[in-house]
Amino acid sequence: MSVNVEKEPLNQSYSPDRVFYALGRMLSVQDFNDEQTYHRGRLARALSYGLGSGTVAGLKVKYQKPPDEEIQVTAGMAIDRLGRIIEVPRQACIRLDRWYQAQTHDDLAQAFHSNVGGDAKVNGVMADVFIKFVPCDRGKTPAFASGPFDATDATVPSRIRDGYQLDLVIRKEGAPGVPLSPWPDLAGEADLVKRRSALHEAIFASWHEGTDARDENGNLKPLPEHVDGQDTLSLFLARVVILATAGNPPVRTAADPAIDNDKRSFLYGPLALARWIGI
């Protein structure tokens, strides 16, 4: 599959205009593209503001021992910051040893951290697993040539599949950021009136459009979990500490990497919340 991000209009600012149909009106390719963009965009907005972004189901990050040493991500679904559905239909993997060998010695040394890894403090190289939405061209089909060309064998994709990309991002910072909840912690507020008022204020402040959330180029601003220069639509899944001893490069030990799946953002469905409160 070939990645073609230019075919993803939801990455850019778009007008939520519906196509107007009339008898005898000629329709162009742009009309059909606009029709898809409208419906996809409305659904994405509803998911983004109604649910937020994070893991919906599955996508647990785990370790597979050698000989096929892998960081594995189970099948599942998430919603990204634009409200697009990211679906992983089957288990995916990152070849850990191959990834480790591809890093420079200096990068590995800078990513070495001591006494990290949650409850069980360990030493090792820290990296984060991210996933992002990627549109992929599928199936070539004949078409008229476009642009200043005179071709009789021009082709275009017949389909675009909503795909994904996994990344294992090395973390050199002393205390790398993790996803933060956009909602206030109201558990300590016993007064129901004050709690409701605080929640309403949070809803009033939850509109994240314009300069508050985007830079001068219209791109979403980075979140605490993103590294400099990273695609800000990448969704954090897990933190991995690859156990090693200090050095340049750090030398891996035989112990399994420590994986923390709990620092990500989760989207809790009504049934999950019902079980949480005991109904």
NUNU-205338 format. One record per residue (C-alpha): residue in three letters; chain; x, y, z. Coordinates in steps of 0.1 Angstrom, whole numbers, plus 5000, padded with zeros to 4 digits. Example, Ala and Ser with C-alpha at 12.3 -4.5 7.8 and 13.67 -1.06 7.14 Angstrom:
<rs>
@residu Ala, chaine A, px 5123, py 4955, pz 5078
@residu Ser, chaine A, px 5137, py 4989, pz 5071
</rs>
This chain:
<rs>
@residu Met, chaine A, px 5000, py 5000, pz 5000
@residu Ser, chaine A, px 5013, py 5035, pz 4991
@residu Val, chaine A, px 5007, py 5063, pz 5015
@residu Asn, chaine A, px 4991, py 5094, pz 5001
@residu Val, chaine A, px 4984, py 5119, pz 5028
@residu Glu, chaine A, px 4974, py 5146, pz 5002
@residu Lys, chaine A, px 4942, py 5126, pz 4997
@residu Glu, chaine A, px 4932, py 5132, pz 5034
@residu Pro, chaine A, px 4912, py 5165, pz 5034
@residu Leu, chaine A, px 4904, py 5162, pz 5071
@residu Asn, chaine A, px 4940, py 5171, pz 5079
@residu Gln, chaine A, px 4933, py 5205, pz 5065
@residu Ser, chaine A, px 4907, py 5232, pz 5072
@residu Tyr, chaine A, px 4876, py 5225, pz 5052
@residu Ser, chaine A, px 4841, py 5241, pz 5049
@residu Pro, chaine A, px 4813, py 5219, pz 5061
@residu Asp, chaine A, px 4792, py 5225, pz 5030
@residu Arg, chaine A, px 4769, py 5199, pz 5016
@residu Val, chaine A, px 4767, py 5193, pz 4979
@residu Phe, chaine A, px 4736, py 5207, pz 4964
@residu Tyr, chaine A, px 4719, py 5185, pz 4938
@residu Ala, chaine A, px 4696, py 5197, pz 4911
@residu Leu, chaine A, px 4681, py 5180, pz 4880
@residu Gly, chaine A, px 4703, py 5186, pz 4850
@residu Arg, chaine A, px 4733, py 5199, pz 4870
@residu Met, chaine A, px 4766, py 5184, pz 4859
@residu Leu, chaine A, px 4787, py 5168, pz 4887
@residu Ser, chaine A, px 4825, py 5167, pz 4888
@residu Val, chaine A, px 4850, py 5147, pz 4907
@residu Gln, chaine A, px 4853, py 5175, pz 4932
@residu Asp, chaine A, px 4816, py 5173, pz 4940
@residu Phe, chaine A, px 4819, py 5136, pz 4949
@residu Asn, chaine A, px 4850, py 5143, pz 4970
@residu Asp, chaine A, px 4832, py 5171, pz 4988
@residu Glu, chaine A, px 4803, py 5148, pz 4995
@residu Gln, chaine A, px 4826, py 5123, pz 5012
@residu Thr, chaine A, px 4845, py 5150, pz 5030
@residu Tyr, chaine A, px 4813, py 5165, pz 5044
@residu His, chaine A, px 4800, py 5132, pz 5059
@residu Arg, chaine A, px 4834, py 5121, pz 5071
@residu Gly, chaine A, px 4840, py 5155, pz 5086
@residu Arg, chaine A, px 4807, py 5156, pz 5105
@residu Leu, chaine A, px 4812, py 5122, pz 5119
@residu Ala, chaine A, px 4848, py 5130, pz 5130
@residu Arg, chaine A, px 4836, py 5162, pz 5147
@residu Ala, chaine A, px 4809, py 5144, pz 5166
@residu Leu, chaine A, px 4834, py 5117, pz 5178
@residu Ser, chaine A, px 4861, py 5143, pz 5186
@residu Tyr, chaine A, px 4839, py 5165, pz 5207
@residu Gly, chaine A, px 4815, py 5138, pz 5220
@residu Leu, chaine A, px 4841, py 5112, pz 5230
@residu Gly, chaine A, px 4875, py 5128, pz 5227
@residu Ser, chaine A, px 4907, py 5110, pz 5215
@residu Gly, chaine A, px 4922, py 5078, pz 5229
@residu Thr, chaine A, px 4918, py 5040, pz 5230
@residu Val, chaine A, px 4883, py 5027, pz 5224
@residu Ala, chaine A, px 4891, py 4989, pz 5224
@residu Gly, chaine A, px 4921, py 4967, pz 5222
@residu Leu, chaine A, px 4955, py 4980, pz 5211
@residu Lys, chaine A, px 4974, py 4966, pz 5241
@residu Val, chaine A, px 5012, py 4968, pz 5237
@residu Lys, chaine A, px 5031, py 4937, pz 5247
@residu Tyr, chaine A, px 5064, py 4920, pz 5243
@residu Gln, chaine A, px 5072, py 4889, pz 5223
@residu Lys, chaine A, px 5103, py 4871, pz 5233
@residu Pro, chaine A, px 5130, py 4860, pz 5208
@residu Pro, chaine A, px 5136, py 4845, pz 5183
@residu Asp, chaine A, px 5109, py 4867, pz 5168
@residu Glu, chaine A, px 5115, py 4896, pz 5192
@residu Glu, chaine A, px 5087, py 4921, pz 5187
@residu Ile, chaine A, px 5068, py 4949, pz 5204
@residu Gln, chaine A, px 5033, py 4938, pz 5195
@residu Val, chaine A, px 5001, py 4958, pz 5194
@residu Thr, chaine A, px 4969, py 4938, pz 5196
@residu Ala, chaine A, px 4940, py 4944, pz 5173
@residu Gly, chaine A, px 4917, py 4973, pz 5183
@residu Met, chaine A, px 4904, py 5007, pz 5177
@residu Ala, chaine A, px 4912, py 5043, pz 5187
@residu Ile, chaine A, px 4900, py 5078, pz 5178
@residu Asp, chaine A, px 4926, py 5105, pz 5170
@residu Arg, chaine A, px 4925, py 5142, pz 5177
@residu Leu, chaine A, px 4905, py 5150, pz 5146
@residu Gly, chaine A, px 4879, py 5123, pz 5155
@residu Arg, chaine A, px 4890, py 5099, pz 5128
@residu Ile, chaine A, px 4887, py 5062, pz 5136
@residu Ile, chaine A, px 4920, py 5043, pz 5137
@residu Glu, chaine A, px 4913, py 5005, pz 5133
@residu Val, chaine A, px 4939, py 4978, pz 5136
@residu Pro, chaine A, px 4921, py 4947, pz 5123
@residu Arg, chaine A, px 4948, py 4922, pz 5133
@residu Gln, chaine A, px 4978, py 4922, pz 5156
@residu Ala, chaine A, px 5007, py 4944, pz 5144
@residu Cys, chaine A, px 5043, py 4945, pz 5154
@residu Ile, chaine A, px 5076, py 4964, pz 5155
@residu Arg, chaine A, px 5108, py 4944, pz 5152
@residu Leu, chaine A, px 5125, py 4954, pz 5184
@residu Asp, chaine A, px 5161, py 4943, pz 5178
@residu Arg, chaine A, px 5160, py 4957, pz 5142
@residu Trp, chaine A, px 5147, py 4991, pz 5156
@residu Tyr, chaine A, px 5174, py 4991, pz 5184
@residu Gln, chaine A, px 5202, py 4985, pz 5159
@residu Ala, chaine A, px 5189, py 5013, pz 5136
@residu Gln, chaine A, px 5193, py 5039, pz 5164
@residu Thr, chaine A, px 5226, py 5059, pz 5167
@residu His, chaine A, px 5248, py 5052, pz 5197
@residu Asp, chaine A, px 5244, py 5088, pz 5209
@residu Asp, chaine A, px 5206, py 5087, pz 5207
@residu Leu, chaine A, px 5205, py 5054, pz 5227
@residu Ala, chaine A, px 5228, py 5069, pz 5253
@residu Gln, chaine A, px 5207, py 5100, pz 5257
@residu Ala, chaine A, px 5175, py 5079, pz 5260
@residu Phe, chaine A, px 5190, py 5058, pz 5288
@residu His, chaine A, px 5171, py 5065, pz 5321
@residu Ser, chaine A, px 5177, py 5052, pz 5356
@residu Asn, chaine A, px 5149, py 5042, pz 5380
@residu Val, chaine A, px 5120, py 5044, pz 5356
@residu Gly, chaine A, px 5092, py 5021, pz 5346
@residu Gly, chaine A, px 5064, py 5026, pz 5370
@residu Asp, chaine A, px 5062, py 5006, pz 5402
@residu Ala, chaine A, px 5091, py 4984, pz 5394
@residu Lys, chaine A, px 5120, py 5008, pz 5389
@residu Val, chaine A, px 5144, py 4998, pz 5362
@residu Asn, chaine A, px 5173, py 5011, pz 5341
@residu Gly, chaine A, px 5171, py 5012, pz 5304
@residu Val, chaine A, px 5164, py 5030, pz 5271
@residu Met, chaine A, px 5130, py 5046, pz 5270
@residu Ala, chaine A, px 5108, py 5048, pz 5239
@residu Asp, chaine A, px 5071, py 5054, pz 5233
@residu Val, chaine A, px 5047, py 5036, pz 5210
@residu Phe, chaine A, px 5025, py 5059, pz 5189
@residu Ile, chaine A, px 4998, py 5051, pz 5163
@residu Lys, chaine A, px 4984, py 5075, pz 5137
@residu Phe, chaine A, px 4958, py 5075, pz 5109
@residu Val, chaine A, px 4972, py 5070, pz 5074
@residu Pro, chaine A, px 4951, py 5069, pz 5042
@residu Cys, chaine A, px 4965, py 5043, pz 5017
@residu Asp, chaine A, px 4959, py 5040, pz 4979
@residu Arg, chaine A, px 4944, py 5007, pz 4968
@residu Gly, chaine A, px 4939, py 4991, pz 4934
@residu Lys, chaine A, px 4950, py 5009, pz 4903
@residu Thr, chaine A, px 4924, py 5015, pz 4876
@residu Pro, chaine A, px 4927, py 5032, pz 4841
@residu Ala, chaine A, px 4918, py 5069, pz 4840
@residu Phe, chaine A, px 4922, py 5100, pz 4818
@residu Ala, chaine A, px 4956, py 5116, pz 4822
@residu Ser, chaine A, px 4956, py 5148, pz 4843
@residu Gly, chaine A, px 4980, py 5178, pz 4840
@residu Pro, chaine A, px 5002, py 5186, pz 4811
@residu Phe, chaine A, px 5005, py 5150, pz 4799
@residu Asp, chaine A, px 4994, py 5131, pz 4769
@residu Ala, chaine A, px 4992, py 5095, pz 4782
@residu Thr, chaine A, px 4971, py 5066, pz 4772
@residu Asp, chaine A, px 4980, py 5044, pz 4801
@residu Ala, chaine A, px 4972, py 5067, pz 4831
@residu Thr, chaine A, px 4960, py 5051, pz 4862
@residu Val, chaine A, px 4945, py 5062, pz 4896
@residu Pro, chaine A, px 4937, py 5044, pz 4928
@residu Ser, chaine A, px 4902, py 5027, pz 4927
@residu Arg, chaine A, px 4900, py 5029, pz 4965
@residu Ile, chaine A, px 4915, py 5046, pz 4996
@residu Arg, chaine A, px 4918, py 5025, pz 5027
@residu Asp, chaine A, px 4918, py 5040, pz 5062
@residu Gly, chaine A, px 4950, py 5026, pz 5074
@residu Tyr, chaine A, px 4975, py 5032, pz 5103
@residu Gln, chaine A, px 5011, py 5036, pz 5111
@residu Leu, chaine A, px 5029, py 5024, pz 5142
@residu Asp, chaine A, px 5060, py 5043, pz 5155
@residu Leu, chaine A, px 5084, py 5035, pz 5183
@residu Val, chaine A, px 5098, py 5070, pz 5193
@residu Ile, chaine A, px 5130, py 5072, pz 5213
@residu Arg, chaine A, px 5127, py 5095, pz 5244
@residu Lys, chaine A, px 5157, py 5115, pz 5254
@residu Glu, chaine A, px 5140, py 5139, pz 5278
@residu Gly, chaine A, px 5146, py 5136, pz 5315
@residu Ala, chaine A, px 5108, py 5134, pz 5322
@residu Pro, chaine A, px 5089, py 5127, pz 5290
@residu Gly, chaine A, px 5053, py 5140, pz 5290
@residu Val, chaine A, px 5023, py 5117, pz 5290
@residu Pro, chaine A, px 4987, py 5124, pz 5279
@residu Leu, chaine A, px 4967, py 5147, pz 5301
@residu Ser, chaine A, px 4930, py 5147, pz 5306
@residu Pro, chaine A, px 4913, py 5178, pz 5294
@residu Trp, chaine A, px 4887, py 5175, pz 5321
@residu Pro, chaine A, px 4891, py 5187, pz 5357
@residu Asp, chaine A, px 4895, py 5162, pz 5386
@residu Leu, chaine A, px 4862, py 5167, pz 5405
@residu Ala, chaine A, px 4864, py 5136, pz 5427
@residu Gly, chaine A, px 4874, py 5157, pz 5458
@residu Glu, chaine A, px 4845, py 5181, pz 5455
@residu Ala, chaine A, px 4818, py 5170, pz 5478
@residu Asp, chaine A, px 4794, py 5198, pz 5470
@residu Leu, chaine A, px 4773, py 5186, pz 5440
@residu Val, chaine A, px 4764, py 5222, pz 5430
@residu Lys, chaine A, px 4800, py 5233, pz 5429
@residu Arg, chaine A, px 4810, py 5200, pz 5411
@residu Arg, chaine A, px 4783, py 5206, pz 5384
@residu Ser, chaine A, px 4793, py 5242, pz 5380
@residu Ala, chaine A, px 4830, py 5233, pz 5376
@residu Leu, chaine A, px 4820, py 5207, pz 5350
@residu His, chaine A, px 4800, py 5232, pz 5331
@residu Glu, chaine A, px 4829, py 5256, pz 5330
@residu Ala, chaine A, px 4851, py 5229, pz 5316
@residu Ile, chaine A, px 4825, py 5223, pz 5289
@residu Phe, chaine A, px 4825, py 5260, pz 5281
@residu Ala, chaine A, px 4863, py 5259, pz 5277
@residu Ser, chaine A, px 4864, py 5227, pz 5257
@residu Trp, chaine A, px 4860, py 5243, pz 5222
@residu His, chaine A, px 4895, py 5238, pz 5207
@residu Glu, chaine A, px 4896, py 5255, pz 5174
@residu Gly, chaine A, px 4915, py 5285, pz 5159
@residu Thr, chaine A, px 4947, py 5298, pz 5175
@residu Asp, chaine A, px 4941, py 5282, pz 5208
@residu Ala, chaine A, px 4947, py 5247, pz 5194
@residu Arg, chaine A, px 4965, py 5253, pz 5161
@residu Asp, chaine A, px 4997, py 5270, pz 5150
@residu Glu, chaine A, px 5001, py 5297, pz 5123
@residu Asn, chaine A, px 5001, py 5269, pz 5096
@residu Gly, chaine A, px 4968, py 5255, pz 5108
@residu Asn, chaine A, px 4983, py 5224, pz 5123
@residu Leu, chaine A, px 4973, py 5211, pz 5157
@residu Lys, chaine A, px 4998, py 5222, pz 5184
@residu Pro, chaine A, px 5018, py 5194, pz 5200
@residu Leu, chaine A, px 5006, py 5177, pz 5233
@residu Pro, chaine A, px 5029, py 5170, pz 5262
@residu Glu, chaine A, px 5036, py 5134, pz 5250
@residu His, chaine A, px 5049, py 5145, pz 5216
@residu Val, chaine A, px 5086, py 5150, pz 5207
@residu Asp, chaine A, px 5098, py 5179, pz 5187
@residu Gly, chaine A, px 5090, py 5176, pz 5151
@residu Gln, chaine A, px 5066, py 5147, pz 5155
@residu Asp, chaine A, px 5033, py 5145, pz 5137
@residu Thr, chaine A, px 5009, py 5160, pz 5163
@residu Leu, chaine A, px 4981, py 5137, pz 5152
@residu Ser, chaine A, px 5000, py 5107, pz 5165
@residu Leu, chaine A, px 4982, py 5090, pz 5194
@residu Phe, chaine A, px 5002, py 5078, pz 5224
@residu Leu, chaine A, px 4997, py 5041, pz 5233
@residu Ala, chaine A, px 5024, py 5029, pz 5257
@residu Arg, chaine A, px 5058, py 5037, pz 5273
@residu Val, chaine A, px 5085, py 5010, pz 5268
@residu Val, chaine A, px 5117, py 5008, pz 5288
@residu Ile, chaine A, px 5142, py 4985, pz 5271
@residu Leu, chaine A, px 5163, py 4972, pz 5300
@residu Ala, chaine A, px 5200, py 4979, pz 5295
@residu Thr, chaine A, px 5232, py 4990, pz 5313
@residu Ala, chaine A, px 5247, py 5024, pz 5309
@residu Gly, chaine A, px 5271, py 5030, pz 5280
@residu Asn, chaine A, px 5275, py 5044, pz 5245
@residu Pro, chaine A, px 5256, py 5026, pz 5233
@residu Pro, chaine A, px 5237, py 5011, pz 5263
@residu Val, chaine A, px 5240, py 4973, pz 5263
@residu Arg, chaine A, px 5207, py 4954, pz 5265
@residu Thr, chaine A, px 5202, py 4929, pz 5292
@residu Ala, chaine A, px 5183, py 4896, pz 5289
@residu Ala, chaine A, px 5153, py 4909, pz 5309
@residu Asp, chaine A, px 5120, py 4916, pz 5291
@residu Pro, chaine A, px 5113, py 4953, pz 5284
@residu Ala, chaine A, px 5090, py 4971, pz 5309
@residu Ile, chaine A, px 5058, py 4982, pz 5292
@residu Asp, chaine A, px 5033, py 5007, pz 5307
@residu Asn, chaine A, px 4999, py 5006, pz 5290
@residu Asp, chaine A, px 4981, py 5028, pz 5316
@residu Lys, chaine A, px 4995, py 5062, pz 5307
@residu Arg, chaine A, px 4975, py 5065, pz 5275
@residu Ser, chaine A, px 4941, py 5081, pz 5271
@residu Phe, chaine A, px 4911, py 5057, pz 5273
@residu Leu, chaine A, px 4876, py 5064, pz 5261
@residu Tyr, chaine A, px 4852, py 5046, pz 5284
@residu Gly, chaine A, px 4819, py 5034, pz 5269
@residu Pro, chaine A, px 4786, py 5036, pz 5288
@residu Leu, chaine A, px 4787, py 4999, pz 5297
@residu Ala, chaine A, px 4822, py 5002, pz 5311
@residu Leu, chaine A, px 4812, py 5032, pz 5332
@residu Ala, chaine A, px 4781, py 5014, pz 5344
@residu Arg, chaine A, px 4803, py 4985, pz 5357
@residu Trp, chaine A, px 4826, py 5011, pz 5373
@residu Ile, chaine A, px 4799, py 5026, pz 5394
@residu Gly, chaine A, px 4783, py 4992, pz 5401
@residu Ile, chaine A, px 4751, py 4992, pz 5381
</rs>
